[in-house]
Amino acid sequence: QVQVVQSGGGLVQAGESLRLSCTVSGLTFDAYSMGWFRQVPGKDREWVSCITRDGSILNYGDSVKGRFTIPRDNAKNTLYLQMNSLNFEDTAMYYCAAGGCIGGIPNLAGVHYWGQGTQVTVSS
């Protein structure tokens, strides 16, 4: 059975950095594009970043461009989200997604599997 397990997250101060991890099992990791989404209560899930299966195309939402990176390690079946220069508006529940990022373009309807979510809270 497929498992998408997230780790990392927590409470940080504005300007600090944080790294999220997402380890996948039960599927062929390098056959899936991967992405990160985030959501705050009362709002729709927002796309953060996408990476293609081989890591050749990376794409970022405007609000995180230049601050976040989305490396993946196919040998470890793990996706990361490195978040730098965090600000209060980055506070959200972050979700890892397998699928839903074809050619680096996000598509919520195309997500095959979701992680359990990880809370990131940035204090101002």
Summary of the structure (lengths in Angstrom):
residues: 124
radius of gyration: 13.3
end to end distance: 40.5
largest distance: 40.5
contacts: 388
relative contact order: 0.31
helix: 5%
strand: 56%
